[in-house]
């Protein structure tokens, strides 16, 4: 433990005045709003470090962090481990809302005995009485338990002294109800972090006005972060144009944006086929000038295949790798998928030190005796599999047993270690779903690539231009961002919601932003709602044009 005065942020971390206030606040709940690139998640990590290492979160009390996505939950946990070490991080529980709800159901299942739910119930697409529930049922069932049982409420309240709520703008009615039932009026301090300008989950039930509601209910101290450490000044000025329409109070003061760095471009084409050729040529020039392909993202407001297929084909004809990240992104973020990829990489590849290091990290959380036992078990399995791989290499079907070996490895690793990778894996059906998907994807790629290393390289190619929808780009950042089709026919939803979507896309760019429009977009095969004749989106295009730095 250290004193309050001894605590300092992690090396290289810059905290503005309001961030310091968030980190050190001990008497009130907090509402922290901030734009992209302001380091919201990092502030939460620093606050956890401060609370744990100064014993402001008094032992044995814990910190509960609730996120909306598995990767965000894992990212926050990893940051805490890096800053605090395992001893302190063991008192930091990072879960998704659904994962938290499932923990409540599993621990207090007898309270909802009338549901007739078996202790080994599954979670799937359809509800099966007594045997299986859907993901949509998790929160309502958890709420029912908390409403009924004082024992359940007190058990959770006695466990936690602080609760973190990340990406709070996406909070739904059920999620907020659960938070209120558990923590309102308890003296447990909440820290809610979000950005109303990135509220793009309205279609999924995100609550309108959640910031104001929460601030009133919990008497939360409102604070805002203005600094943006991601984007260059010219790009920040474009972002300010959009912010002014969404939330005027959140506009970054002009005096905080100095300099003339950053490239802002906009191009109008007669036809989308011309757009694809011109963009492919420019992407090739950027790569030749030193921008890594993985640092170039092509974003679109709707389906990737509808808007991006022509450009992907043009890139392929120039020998430039590209991949549809909207398809692969979620899978590759799954720890179980990464585990299989790393193990196969070590079995069939050479000199794969990064993959080996990640495998060894599996055992870091355990005490020395348990860790040594697990290491010995792992090495025994690995050596046996290496011998099988070497023997198979001398046959006509060297990769036939790749999934058998993977399954054997997972069995030896054991379910407890796998569930430690992600709270979502406490649902065995969810874990099996991930394993099936990674098996099927590698198997499909093996048909065309012929080797396991080739298939893995295609699956997790870090040297490919990324194609994804704006929704899928949330939380990511790239050197260069191209937004295709900034047209009225592409942003056809409610203007307030589309502004938020557009802002998310624009704010992914660190150094270069390019938007495109076309007068004609041929209808893709299988596309549903589609208009071939196009018109630029007046508001969105003008916000960029006012800050152009040159021509393509």
N, C-alpha and C positions, 0 to 999 in steps of 0.2 A: 504494500500500500504506500501511497505517497500523499503529501499534503496538497491542498487546493492550490497553493502558490507554486508548488513544484511542477504542476502539470503543464505541459506544452503540447501543441499540435504535432502530429507526425512530421518528420523531416520532409520538406518540399510542399507541405500543405499550407495554403494561404487562406486565412479566415478574415472576412471583412467584419466590421463592427457588429452587425446584427447576427452574424454567424457565431461570434463569441458569446453573444447574449443567449442564443439557443443552447450552446454547449453547456453553459454554466447555470442556467435557470433551474432552481430547485423547489420553488414555492408555488408555481402555477403550471397548468397545461399550456401548450404552445400551438399556435397555428403558423406554420412557416410556408409562405408562398415564394416562388422563385421561378424564373424562366429556365429554358434549356441551357446547359453548360454552366449553370451557377454552382454546381456541386452539392445539390440537395442530399444525395445519398451519402456523400463524403461527410457532410455536416452530421448526419445521423451516426455515422461510424465514429466520428470524433466525440460526439456526445456520449455514446456508449463507453468509449475508452475512458472518458473523464469520470463518468458515474461509477464504473467498475474499479478503476485503479485508485480513485480517491476514497472509495468505500462510501460514496454518496448514495449508491444503491447498496444498502447495508446487507452484508452476508447474513443469512443464505438467500435473501430475496433475489429475484431474477428479473431480467428485462425480456419482454415479449415484443417481437417485431412482426407485424403482419403486412404482407405484400399481396399484390394482385396476381403476380405471375411467378412461376417456379424459378425462372432464371434470376429475377430480381431478388427473391428471397435468398437464393444461394449466393448471389453476388454480395449482399449485405453481410451474410454470415462469414464469407471469406475475408471481407475487409476487416471485420472485428477480430478474426483470428490473426491476421497479419499485424494489427496494431496492439492487441492485448496479449497475445499468446493463448495457448489452449486452456490454461488454468482459469483465466478470467472469461474467455469466450465460452467455456462450458456453462456459464450462467446466462448465456444469451440465446434465446429460442427464436429462430427465424423461420416463419411458416407462411403459407398462403392462407387466405380466408377459408378455403375449402379444407385445407390440411388441419387448420385449427378446429373447424367444426367437427371433423372426423375424430380428432382426439377427444373432444367432449363426448361424442356419441359412444366411442369405444369404452371410455372410462365410466360412463354413467348410463349404460344401456338399460339396466333394469328399471330406470325411471320412466321409460316409454315402453313398458312391457306389452301394452295393448297393440303395439305395432307388430308383435310376434317376430321380431327380427332376430335371426340366429347370430350368436357371437362371431361366427366366421362368415358373416354376410359379405357379399361382393358389391362392387359398384360398376354399373354398366349402362348401356344405352336405354334399357327398358327396366321398369320396376317389376320384380317377381316377388309376390308376397312371401315374407319370411326369409327370402334368400338373397335378394338383390335390390338395391336402391339406385337411383340416378344421382348424378352430381347436383342437380337442381334441388334434390331433397335434403342434401347435407345441412345447409344453413337453417331451413325451417325446423328440422328435427333437433338441431343443437339449440335453437331458440326455445323450442318447447321444453327441453330439459332445464335450461337456465330459468325459464319462467316458473317452473314447477318446484324446483329443488333449491332450498337454501343451502343445503350441504354442497351441492355442485357449485353454486355461486361463491360460497366462502372458500372452498378449496382452491379455486382459481385466484380469488382476490388475495389470499394469504401467500400465494406463490410469487406474485409479481408486484414490484414497486413502480415500474415504469412500463409504458406501452408506446411503441413507435408505429405509426401508420404511414406507409410510403405510398406515393402516387394517389393521394387521398381524393383527387378530383374524380376518380373512377368509382368511388364508393357507392354501392347500391343500397336500397332500402333495407333489405335483409341484413346486409353486413353492418350497417350503422345501428340497426336495432340490437344486434348481438353485442356490439361495443357498448351501447348505452345500458343495456341490462346488466352487463358485467361491471362496468367501471364508473358510471355516473354517480356522483355523490359519495365516492369511496375514499377519496384522498390519494388514490393512485393517479400519477401524473401522466398525461398523454402528450405525445409530440406528433402532430399530424403535419405531413409535408406534401405539397402538391403545387400544381400550376393550372389555374382555371383556363389558361390559353391552350392547354393540351387535353382538354376534356373532349375526347373523341370516342368515348364508349357509351354515349347516350343510347345507342341502339341496344346495348346490353343491360340497360336499366340504371345507369349512373344517375345519381340524384341531382336535380337542378338546385343550385343554391346551397350545396352541402357545406361550403366553407362558413357561410354566415350562420347556418343552423348549428354547426359544431361549436363555433366561437361563442354563441349565445348559451348553448347547453352546458358547456364545460368552462365557461368564463375564461377562455383561452387568450393568452397574450398574442396579439397579431404582430408578426415580423415579416419583413420582405428582404430577399437578397437581390441586389441589382447587378452585381458583377457577372459577366459572362466570360468564362475562361476558354470557351470553345471556338467561337467564330471571330474572324478578322473584322476590323471596324466597318468596312463598307457593307459587309453582310449583316452586321448588327443594325445598321441604319435601315436596311430592308425589313428586318424583323420588327423594328420599331414601328414601321408603317402599318404592319398587320396588328401589332399589339394595340395601337391607338384605336383600332376598330373594335377589338375584343374587350380590352380592359385598360382604358386610358390611364388609370392610376398606376399601372405597372410599367408604363413607358420608362425606359432607361434614360436618365437625365443626359442631355447632350454633352455635358462636361465630363461624363464618365466614358465617352466614346471618342477617343483621340486617335489620329493617324489616318492613313489613306490606303491601308493594305486590304487585300481581298479583291477578287474578281467577280463581277456581276454581269451576266450576259443574258440576252433574250433573242430568240430567232423565230421568225414566222416562215412557214413553208407552204407551198402550193399543195403538196401531196405528202402523205406520211411516208411513202417510199423514198422520196427525196430526203426527208428528215432522217431516215435510217442510214442512208449512205453518207450524208454529211457528218452525222454524229459519229459513225464508225470511224471515219477518217480522222476526226478530231480526237477521239479516244485513243487511237493508235499514236497520234502525235504526243498526247499527254504522257502515255506510257513510255514512249521513246525518250521523253524529256525527264523521266525519272519518277513519275507518279506510279506507285505500285497498283496493279489492277484491283486488288482488294480494297483500295482506298477510293475507288470510283463506284458510285452507286447510281443506278437508274431507278427513279421512283415513279410510280403512277398512281392516280387516284382510285383506279379500279383494278380489274384482274390483270395480272402480269401477262398472261398469254394473249389477251386481247390487244394490249397496247405495246408490248415489248417484243413480240415474236420476230417482226421484220428486222429490228435492230440486232437481236441476238443472231439472226442468220447472217447479217452483214459482218458482224464481228467474227463469226466462225469462218467466213470466207477469207478473212484477213489473218487467220490463225490466232485470234485472241479468245482466250477462254472466258466464258460467261456462264453464270448459273442462276437459276430461279430460286432465290433465297426464301421466297414466300412458301415454297414447298418444303425446303430442308431446314429452315431456321429453327423451328420448334424442336425438331428431332435432334439436331446437333447440340442443342442446349441441354438436352437431357443427360444427366450424369451417367445413367446406365448405358446409353448409346456411346458416350465418350469412353467408358470403361471397356466395352467390347472392341472399339476401334483401337484403343491403346494396346490392348492385349494382342490383337491380331497383328498390329504394327510391330510389336516386339517379337512375335513368333516368326513372322514371314519377312521382316525387313532387316536392315543392318544399320547399326549406329544410331538407333532411335532413342537418344538419351532423354529427350523431353517426355516421350511416352512412358519410358521406364520410371522416370521421376514421379510422374503422376500416379502410376500404379503403387509405388512405394508410399505415397502420401495417404493411401487408403488406411494404413495402419498407424498413422501419426497420433490419432486421438486416444489410442489405448495405452494402458500402463505397460511398463517395460516387460513384465513377464508375459502378459497377453500378446504384446507386440512381437516378442521373439517367437512365440508359438505360431502366430499367424504368418510370420516371415518364413519359418521352416515349412509350414504347410504349403504356402504359395510356391516356394522354390522347388519343393518336391513335385508339385503339379506341373510347374513350368518346365522343369528339366525333362520330365516324361513326355510332355507335348513337343518339346524341341526335337527329341529323338524321333517321334512319329513324323514330324514335318520333314526332317532330313531323310528319313526312309522313303516317304512319299515322293520326295523330289526326284528320286531315281525311277519313278514309275511314269506311266503315260497320263495319270490323273493326279497331279501333285496337290491339288487344292480341294479334292473331293470331301475331305473330313473337316473343313474349316469350321462348320457350325457345330459339329459333334465336339470338337475341341473347345469351342467357346462355351457350349452348354456345360461341359465338364468343369471348366474354370469357374463359371458362375456358381455351380453347385458347391464347389470347394470353398469359394469365397463365403458363401452362406447368406441366408436371408437377413440376419441382423446387420451385417455390414452394408448390404444393398439398401436397406431401409434407412440407414444412417446417411446415405448419399442425398436423399430427398424425403421429406415427410410424406409426399404424395405416394411413395412406394409402400407405405403401410397398407395401401390398397393393392393387393396382389394382382387383381385384374389390370390395374393401371400399369404395373410393372411388366406384366406379360404382354400387354399391348405395345409397349415401347420395344421390348425385345423382339417381338414379331416384326415390327416395322423396320428395325435396323437389319434384321436377318433378310427380309425381303428386298430391301434396297441394295444391300451389298450383293446379294445373289443375282439381282437383275443387272447390276454393273459388271459382275464377274463374267457374264455372258459376252459382253462386248469388249471388255478389257483383257480377259483371259488369265489375269494374275490377281492375287489378293492385293499386293502393293498397288497395282494399277487401279483396282476398284476402290481402294481406300483413298487414293489420291484424288479420284474423281468425286468421291463422296464429301471429302472435307478439304477441297481445293482452296487453299488460302491465296492462290494467285489467279483469281478469277474476278471479272467485273460482276458486281452484285445487282440483280434485278429483284425488286420487291415492291409491294404496295406501300403507300405512305403509312398505313396503319401498322404494318409489320416493321417499319423503320424506327418506330418509337423507342427511344433509349439508346439508339446507335448514333455514330458520327462518322463522317467520311471527309477526306480532303476535298473531293469534288462530288457535287450532287447535281444530277440532271433530273428535272421534273418534266415528264412528257405530258403533252396534252392539257395545258392549262386553259381549258376551254369550258364554255358554259355547259356543253353536253356531257362533260366528264364530272363536273362539280354540280350535280343537279339536285342535291339535297337541300335542307334548310340552310340558309345563308350563315346563320350563327354557328351551326355545326361544321359547315364546310370551311369556314374561316379557321377554325381550330385545327382541322385536318391539314389545311394548306400550311398553317404555321408550323406544324410538326415537321412537314417535309422540308420547308425552307430552312428551318433551324437545325437540320442535320449537317449542314455544310460548314466546314471549318475554313476553307480558303477559296473555294470557287463554287458559284451557284449559276446554273444555266437552266432557264425555262424555255419550253418550246410550245408553239401552236401550229396548227395546220388547217388549211381550208377544207381538205378532204381526207377522210380516213376510211379506207375500204373496210367493209364489215367482215370481221374474222369469221372463219368457219365455226359454227356452233354458238356464236355470241347471241345473247338475248337482246335486251334493250340496246339499241344502237342507232345513231344518226350519222350518216356519212358526211353530210355538209356541216362544217364546223365554224364556230365563231369564238374568238378569244374571250376569255372571262375578263370583262372590263376592269373590275376592281383589282383582281389578283395580278393581272399583267401590269397595270399602271403602277402598282406598288413596287414592282421590280424596275420598270423602265425609268422611274425617277432617279434611280441610282446606278444606271449602267456605267461600266468602267471601260467598255470597248466593244468591239465587234468580233464575231466568231470567224 
